[in-house]
Amino acid sequence: MRNGLIGLLALLFLAAPASASDQVSSRLRGILRILTGERTSFGITIHITTKDEKGTFVVYRDGDEEFRLEFRHPKYGFTLKRAPEQTILAIERHRRQYVGKGTVAEADSLRPEGMALRILSADSRLRAWWQSLVAFRGLDRMNEEVAAELLQGLIAVNGEKLEFHAWESSDDLSITVGDVTIRYCPIAPPPPRRKLDGPIHACMEVDRAELERTILRGLRRAGEVLLPTAALTGREPFRIVTLTGTPEEIGTKHGKLLAAEARRAIDSTLHLTGLAYTIDRGEWFPSVLRTAWKRLAPHIPSDHHAEMDALADAAGIDRETVRLSNVFPELFHCSGFAVFGKATKGGKLYHGRVLDYMTMIGLQDAATVFVVKPKGKHAFVNVGYAGFVGSVTGMNEKKLSLGEMGGRGEGKWDGVPMATLMRRALEECGTLDEAIDLWRKSPRTCEYYYVVADGKIPDAVAVSATPDKFEVLRAGADHDRLGKGIPDAVVLSAGGRLDELRRRILAGHGKIDAEAAIRLMARPVAMKSNLHNALFVPQDLVLWIAHADRERPAAECEYTKIDFATLLSEFAD
């Protein structure tokens, strides 16, 4: 699919190579006039064929205000229709359409005129390619030498040769990139004021500004994820932010320091994922999140609410947007272990946490390690993401470390969000028993599994928690889903990953040190979607962290050691 998308971008954003025939060059010049906005009324069909998939785009544009885009696919088919008075997104498979009426702010508008500058981010190479194409507008002949350089930019990314084919009997043009073939077919432009009505669908009225913003920002973020500039790929592999004070002070510092990164994370979670979720499930994603927030919000501490609002204000982001992005993990449901005592060299406790979670949406661009000291609470280190105040991976100054694994039960939201429970344990609990007690007494959501380790004892447990059931699995205990107990070990995973993790721990039992513990998290225990890994040594207040990059899962990237004890001394200073 990645090759298919890059192949499509070749058709839409690149000019002809120096060796292209006159027919190919002529037809690419026609595409160029469409892309640069010189032609404002047209119709085109684009057929995309890969080894595994087939899909067809049909696009009509009529002037500066109207267009119709159809994507014909058995599973992901949709139609997007826009006119001055309304915008409609129709999901064919679910026979639903979302209708938005009224005005839209220019920055998030799908209005065809000038949309390229709004949808092509400065952090995506597509922006530079499009600007290069604009330079060709008005030229009678294309500068083939420069065009070839543009094409080489794609070849360098994809590593595959492009082949062109033109038909004498039509204006069609095909481009083949590896196992992807794209055929461009000009068709008659639409009649004026093309009727927007389609087949009978269940209609849902939505805010038009939200509808167009979700689509535009989702597609813009997709361009950054697929073809990022060096501003994203060349970032430092590690970002540490220290925050201290009242909730308002912590949120304000967070928002000011990480405003750009928080926006990227929100565009990934709310807009890019939201658009895909809506098309796949036939449910309007912002409405689903609002329902979740309404039920979860009463169970979130008031100081967390205050921190989120201060973060939003400081970053210049709407407060509701930040709130909704912070309950995002409740809709999408990794491996963990703790070994100590007889299982390790010297009996030291090593707690490994593997987060397998949606690397394809670019969350690694917002990866941040937070060192936080809330006023009147325990200091903690939180392996997280800009704009997100909860925790999924962390350790506190009381030598407690935590990780989690999601399960089933989406929609069971009348309780404390998982990420809120994790953060509360870090900032409120000082012992293993206190953490277990917090989970037991709190109203819970969905199905989650936790590994909690206490370096002071040392000891660790796994916790299985749903809204109705609560189970604590002690180290070395047998379990019908996790297998026979391993002495001085807690092991949490599923399927073949669980089998491999158990095999590795048994093979190294009694000899595991920090390096060996990191190797326990290597592929295939970590999945291709491995977003970050953490190894905690809570007795020493030390941790190692690896974040995924654009090409590799976290397990294949470099680990960075963090001395939490030294960072804590900064708060004292």
Salt bridges, closest charged atoms under 4 A:
GLU53 OE1 - HIS73 NE2 2.73
ASP64 OD1 - ARG61 NH2 3.33
GLU65 OE1 - ARG82 NH1 3.35
GLU65 OE2 - ARG111 NE 2.53
GLU66 OE2 - ARG193 NH1 2.35
GLU70 OE2 - ARG68 NE 2.68
GLU70 OE1 - ARG72 NH2 2.94
GLU85 OE1 - ARG193 NH2 3.57
GLU92 OE1 - HIS201 NE2 3.49
GLU106 OE2 - ARG118 NH1 3.00
ASP108 OD2 - ARG217 NH2 2.94
GLU113 OE1 - ARG111 NH2 2.84
ASP123 OD2 - ARG264 NH2 3.26
ASP172 OD2 - ARG183 NH2 2.95
ASP197 OD2 - LYS195 NZ 3.59
GLU210 OE2 - ARG290 NH2 2.34
GLU212 OE2 - ARG82 NE 2.96
GLU212 OE2 - ARG208 NE 3.30
GLU224 OE1 - ARG221 NH1 2.65
GLU261 OE2 - ARG239 NH2 3.92
ASP267 OD1 - HIS271 ND1 2.94
ASP280 OD1 - ARG93 NH2 3.43
ASP303 OD2 - LYS377 NZ 2.50
GLU307 OE1 - ARG423 NH2 2.85
ASP309 OD2 - ARG319 NH1 3.56
ASP309 OD1 - ARG323 NH2 3.10
ASP313 OD2 - ARG319 NH2 2.64
GLU320 OE2 - ARG290 NE 2.81
ASP356 OD2 - ARG497 NH1 3.72
ASP365 OD2 - ARG221 NH2 2.85
ASP365 OD2 - ARG550 NH2 2.42
GLU404 OE2 - ARG353 NH2 2.72
GLU410 OE1 - ARG281 NH1 3.27
ASP414 OD2 - ARG295 NH2 3.00
GLU427 OE2 - HIS304 NE2 2.79
GLU427 OE2 - LYS377 NZ 3.32
GLU427 OE1 - ARG423 NE 3.01
GLU428 OE2 - ARG424 NE 2.94
ASP437 OD2 - LYS441 NZ 3.05
GLU447 OE1 - ARG408 NE 3.27
ASP454 OD1 - LYS456 NZ 2.94
GLU471 OE2 - HIS479 NE2 3.54
ASP480 OD1 - HIS479 ND1 3.20
GLU500 OE2 - ARG503 NH2 2.70
GLU500 OE2 - ARG504 NE 2.82
ASP513 OD2 - LYS345 NZ 3.76
ASP540 OD2 - LYS348 NZ 2.77
ASP549 OD2 - ARG552 NH2 2.74
GLU551 OE2 - ARG2 NH2 3.98
